[in-house]
């Protein structure tokens, strides 16, 4: 024989399990929104770095002068020479890199006079 109130306790336990599941689902959704927002910021920062490099390259094409400069630029190799069948090419290597993100960088070779 079922005791009085046992059905009520079963309903309360099932509601409690359902609420725990809903809370876990809400936490996972909140975490996924944070991850999406962080990836948006990362993509914007990387695109800004690419825009800086593109602007430098356009300046070099139109004016044939200029040196990479700014907070994202580091001179890696200074005035190296390479001999290509008697033609000596002097160049410097500049690295564009966002601070705090060492895995993403762009190298630019600049011909020196």
Backbone torsions as a table, in degrees:
resi	resn	phi	psi	omega
1	UNK	NA	135.7	-179.9
2	UNK	-80.5	134.7	179.5
3	UNK	-78.3	155.8	-179.9
4	UNK	-66.2	135.1	176.0
5	UNK	93.8	-9.1	-178.6
6	UNK	-68.4	-34.5	177.3
7	UNK	-65.8	-38.3	178.6
8	UNK	-63.8	-41.4	179.2
9	UNK	-67.1	-39.7	177.2
10	UNK	-62.2	-41.1	178.3
11	UNK	-65.0	-42.6	179.0
12	UNK	-63.0	-40.9	179.2
13	UNK	-66.5	-41.7	179.3
14	UNK	-66.8	-37.3	176.0
15	UNK	-64.8	-41.0	178.6
16	UNK	-62.9	-43.9	177.9
17	UNK	-63.7	-41.1	178.1
18	UNK	-63.1	-42.7	179.8
19	UNK	-66.1	-38.3	176.9
20	UNK	-63.1	-41.7	177.4
21	UNK	-62.5	-42.3	178.8
22	UNK	-64.6	-41.4	178.9
23	UNK	-64.4	-40.4	177.5
24	UNK	-64.4	-42.1	177.8
25	UNK	-61.7	-41.1	178.1
26	UNK	-65.6	-38.7	178.7
27	UNK	-65.7	-41.3	178.7
28	UNK	-65.1	-40.0	178.7
29	UNK	-65.8	-39.6	177.6
30	UNK	-64.1	-43.1	177.9
31	UNK	-62.6	-41.9	179.5
32	UNK	-65.9	-35.8	176.4
33	UNK	-65.5	-37.7	176.5
34	UNK	-64.7	-42.5	179.3
35	UNK	-63.5	-42.6	178.7
36	UNK	-63.1	-42.3	179.6
37	UNK	-64.7	-40.7	177.9
38	UNK	-65.4	-38.6	179.5
39	UNK	-67.6	-33.7	176.5
40	UNK	-63.0	-44.6	179.0
41	UNK	-64.6	-39.1	179.1
42	UNK	-65.3	-43.3	179.4
43	UNK	-63.7	-40.9	178.0
44	UNK	-63.0	-43.6	-180.0
45	UNK	-65.0	-42.0	177.4
46	UNK	-64.4	-39.8	179.0
47	UNK	-67.3	-35.9	175.9
48	UNK	-62.4	-40.3	177.4
49	UNK	-63.4	-42.6	177.9
50	UNK	-63.5	-38.8	178.0
51	UNK	-64.0	-37.9	177.6
52	UNK	-62.7	-44.0	178.9
53	UNK	-64.7	-43.3	179.2
54	UNK	-61.5	-41.4	178.3
55	UNK	-62.9	-40.7	177.5
56	UNK	-62.9	-45.1	-178.7
57	UNK	-63.5	-41.0	177.7
58	UNK	-64.4	-40.0	177.9
59	UNK	-61.1	-41.6	179.1
60	UNK	-64.7	-38.1	-179.6
61	UNK	-67.4	-44.6	-174.0
62	UNK	-81.5	-35.4	-175.1
63	UNK	-110.2	-15.4	-177.7
64	UNK	55.4	34.2	176.7
65	UNK	-150.0	171.7	178.0
66	UNK	110.1	153.7	178.3
67	UNK	-129.6	140.6	178.0
68	UNK	-58.1	133.6	179.2
69	UNK	-150.3	162.6	178.1
70	UNK	128.2	177.7	-176.2
71	UNK	-72.1	-15.6	-177.3
72	UNK	-97.1	-0.5	-171.3
73	UNK	-107.0	137.5	175.3
74	UNK	-133.9	132.8	178.0
75	UNK	-83.7	115.6	-175.1
76	UNK	-90.8	-48.6	-180.0
77	UNK	-125.0	131.2	-177.5
78	UNK	-111.3	121.5	172.4
79	UNK	46.9	63.2	172.2
80	UNK	-89.5	157.6	177.5
81	UNK	-123.3	144.0	174.3
82	UNK	-132.2	136.1	-179.1
83	UNK	-101.9	117.2	179.7
84	UNK	-113.8	92.8	179.2
85	UNK	50.2	50.6	177.6
86	UNK	90.3	-12.9	176.9
87	UNK	-94.7	117.7	-177.7
88	UNK	-93.4	123.3	180.0
89	UNK	-113.1	119.7	176.0
90	UNK	-97.9	136.3	-178.6
91	UNK	-148.0	162.5	171.4
92	UNK	-128.0	149.7	-179.8
93	UNK	-111.1	125.0	177.9
94	UNK	-115.2	142.0	179.6
95	UNK	-117.4	124.3	173.4
96	UNK	-95.7	124.0	-177.1
97	UNK	-150.4	138.1	175.3
98	UNK	-76.7	141.3	177.9
99	UNK	-68.8	138.4	179.3
100	UNK	86.6	-5.9	-179.9
101	UNK	-132.6	91.9	-174.3
102	UNK	-82.2	-12.7	-176.4
103	UNK	-83.1	-17.5	-179.2
104	UNK	-113.6	116.3	175.9
105	UNK	-152.1	160.8	179.5
106	UNK	-128.4	130.7	178.1
107	UNK	-101.1	138.0	178.1
108	UNK	-126.4	124.4	174.3
109	UNK	-91.0	129.2	177.2
110	UNK	-118.4	128.3	178.5
111	UNK	-74.0	131.4	179.4
112	UNK	-100.0	148.3	178.5
113	UNK	-78.4	NA	NA
